[in-house]
Amino acid sequence: MSLALMWEAAAVAGRGEDLLAWARRQSPTGRPLRRETFTAPGDRVLVITWWPADSGAPPPPELPDPPADLVRRPVHRWRFTSVGVD
């Protein structure tokens, strides 16, 4: 099983490329099994990292909040545990 951490931020108008560049430079402590970065309309950036879902391991690290001048609202974060791949 794995744990997926989703991090989504919405850039201030016209700063989507800056937010994307900032997000790509962030490197959480440890090495995720997988990492994907997405963009969406409205200058939004989504980063999903996959981690082993080991109950004895410490919780995986979150990406930090971007500088306040890049975002128009607080970052949204979600954690999902995989229940299988179809």
VENRAPE-V508954 format. One record per backbone hydrogen bond with DSSP energy under -1.0 kcal/mol. NH is the residue of the N-H (numbers start at 1). CO is the residue of the C=O. E is the energy in kcal/mol with one decimal. If there is no record, write none. Layout:
BEGIN
nh-><NH,NH>
co-><CO,CO>
e-><E,E>
END
This chain:
BEGIN
nh-><3,4,5,6,7,8,9,11,12,15,19,20,21,22,23,24,25,33,34,36,38,40,44,45,46,47,48,49,50,51,53,54,57,70,72,76,78,80,82>
co-><51,80,49,78,47,76,45,43,70,12,15,16,17,18,19,20,21,50,50,48,46,44,40,9,38,7,36,5,34,3,1,52,54,67,10,8,6,4,2>
e-><-3.1,-3.5,-3.0,-2.8,-2.5,-2.7,-2.5,-3.0,-2.2,-2.6,-2.5,-2.5,-2.4,-2.4,-2.7,-2.3,-1.3,-2.8,-1.0,-2.5,-3.3,-1.8,-1.7,-2.7,-2.4,-2.9,-2.6,-2.3,-2.6,-2.7,-1.6,-1.3,-1.5,-2.2,-2.4,-2.9,-2.1,-2.6,-3.0>
END
